[in-house]
Amino acid sequence: MARDDRRADEQAKVPELAWLRRVVTGLALAMGLGIVALVAILWLRLSQPPLPDLPAEIALPAGARAVAVTFARDWTVVVTEAGEVLVYDRAGRLKDRTAVD
């Protein structure tokens, strides 16, 4: 009980300390929530994005599955699981096919 009385006396002497303690606690909570929000945003933004859909006019060779797609001004490049690089023109016709080792 004496300890509580001493603490009440200290707070009565310097009332700004109680206010300062609340402000520091509030700022610490706000900073913690900010860090959690920042981590959540980074996790959502940097998670592996899905591949964009291939245009309907592009038909991959039988059994080929796209692992990367790049859209350029005049052509589309598709990298397959087998390590082939397929280059298509704007109309969707296969222009070039290269195997990468």
C-alpha positions in Angstrom: 0.0 0.0 0.0 2.9 2.4 0.8 4.2 1.8 -2.7 0.9 2.9 -4.3 0.9 6.0 -2.1 4.4 6.9 -3.1 3.6 6.5 -6.8 0.5 8.7 -6.4 2.6 11.3 -4.6 5.2 11.3 -7.4 2.4 11.7 -10.0 0.9 14.5 -8.1 4.2 16.3 -8.0 4.8 16.0 -11.7 1.5 15.5 -13.6 3.3 15.8 -16.9 5.0 12.5 -16.3 1.7 10.6 -16.5 0.8 12.4 -19.7 4.3 11.7 -21.1 4.0 8.0 -20.3 0.6 7.8 -22.1 2.0 9.6 -25.1 5.1 7.3 -25.3 2.9 4.2 -25.0 0.6 5.5 -27.7 3.5 6.2 -30.0 5.0 2.8 -29.4 1.6 1.1 -30.2 1.3 3.2 -33.4 4.8 2.3 -34.5 4.1 -1.4 -33.9 0.9 -1.2 -35.9 2.8 0.7 -38.6 5.4 -2.0 -38.8 2.8 -4.7 -39.0 1.0 -2.9 -41.8 4.2 -2.3 -43.7 5.2 -6.0 -43.5 1.7 -7.0 -44.6 1.8 -4.6 -47.6 5.2 -5.8 -48.6 4.2 -9.4 -48.3 1.1 -8.8 -50.5 2.9 -6.8 -53.1 6.0 -9.0 -53.4 4.3 -12.3 -53.4 4.6 -14.2 -56.7 2.2 -12.6 -59.2 0.3 -14.8 -61.6 1.3 -14.9 -65.2 -0.8 -12.8 -67.5 -3.2 -14.6 -69.8 -1.9 -15.3 -73.2 -3.8 -13.6 -76.0 -6.4 -16.0 -77.6 -4.6 -15.9 -81.0 -1.4 -17.4 -79.5 -1.4 -21.2 -79.5 1.4 -23.0 -77.7 2.8 -26.2 -79.3 1.4 -29.5 -78.0 2.5 -30.3 -74.4 4.2 -26.9 -73.9 3.4 -24.9 -70.8 4.3 -21.2 -70.3 6.4 -20.3 -67.3 7.2 -16.7 -68.4 5.6 -14.3 -70.8 7.0 -11.0 -72.1 4.9 -8.5 -74.1 6.9 -6.2 -76.5 5.7 -3.6 -79.0 5.6 -6.0 -82.0 5.9 -9.5 -80.6 5.3 -11.7 -77.6 7.9 -14.0 -76.1 6.9 -17.1 -74.2 9.4 -19.3 -72.2 8.2 -22.9 -71.7 8.9 -25.3 -68.9 11.1 -27.3 -71.4 13.4 -24.2 -71.7 12.2 -23.2 -75.2 11.8 -19.5 -76.1 8.9 -19.0 -78.5 8.6 -15.6 -80.3 5.2 -14.7 -81.7 4.2 -11.7 -83.9 1.3 -9.5 -83.2 -1.1 -11.7 -85.2 -0.1 -14.7 -83.0 2.0 -16.5 -85.6 5.1 -18.3 -84.4 8.1 -16.4 -85.7 11.0 -18.1 -84.0 11.6 -21.0 -81.7 14.9 -21.4 -79.8 16.0 -24.0 -77.3 17.9 -22.7 -74.3 20.4 -25.0 -72.6 
